[in-house]
Amino acid sequence: MVGYDPEAKCVSTAEAAAAGSASGLVTRVLVSPLDVVKIRFQLQIEQLSSRNPGAKYHGILQAVQRIFQEEGFVAFWKGHVPAQFLSVGYGAVQFMAFESLTKLVHNVTSYNARDSFVHFVCGGLAACTATVAVQPVDTLRTRFAAQGEPKIYRNLRHAVMTMYQTEGPRTFYRGLTPTIIAIFPYAGLQFSFYNILQQFSEWVIPAEGKKGGNVKNLVCGSCAGIISKTLTYPFDLFKKRLQVGGFEHARRAFGQVRMYRGLLDCIRQIMREEGPGGFFKGLSPSLLKAAVSTGFVFFWYELFCSLLC
């Protein structure tokens, strides 16, 4: 169902957008706590270790416990409103663009729309389009998830007005460069590996055993998410570090803060102060989130498309 298939009944552009939006909405509710923990890990300068007395967070369970004790249960859904705008908008644009691009490839080129390479290129281009469309909301989501207590931003409107007045309109596109650099291979690998794993499962599982199609979609999506996230993770960390630039005063309760002049300066400082391991801070909750979110995104998308058809 994902991508244009000339031999099957395909969803329209509007149906793809609707299914993508619904998929993003449901998935975001489920994975928000993992996202908050991942962002906290990515923004921590100190080593993620209990042996470091200055480190606020040491591991996933310790971070969950500490966030719950200090900020309450609702803290795991900090920034959930902008995050939902992000997920709904991103899902709609990404799947709408992906379905349109794969159909275009089939109609105007000699390539097979079901080819994994076609899915890689179309998936990357679709994700870049969606990223540019929702980047301001992503920056707002990161700011909300990053702030501790007392809160700097009271609500979404206050955050938009404060950021615009104090930092200017360009602040909403902080971290866009590493995002674009990372999102093309990340999304491309997601779609291509999902396609490869689906074809592999069809080859392995006999025809009479294909009743559990929804479970297969979930498993294939989870595996695709883990592979793609591992290969492109450092750029996600660079993006988060750059997005909280100019927001250092709200980060002091979490430990050391740093200011970066751009992507290359961010890479240099992390390498010099935190070592190669600094590029993979928060990888554990990120992989867990990638497995759950990517699996659910494809699972819900396929399910909603089936209902629409």
Secondary structure, 3 states (H helix, E strand, C coil): CCCCCCCCCCCCHHHHHHHHHHHHHHHHHHHHHHHHHHHHHHHCCCCCCCCCCCCCCCCHHHHHHHHHHHHCHHHHHCCHHHHHHHHHHHHHHHHHHHHHHHHHHHHHCCCCCCCHHHHHHHHHHHHHHHHHHHHHHHHHHHHHHHCCCCCCCCCHHHHHHHHHHHHCHHHHHCCHHHHHHHHHHHHHHHHHHHHHHHHHHHHHCCHHHCCCHHHHHHHHHHHHHHHHHHHHHHHHHHHHHHHCCCCHHHCHHHCCCCCCCCHHHHHHHHHHHHCHHHHHCCHHHHHHHHHHHHHHHHHHHHHHHHHHC
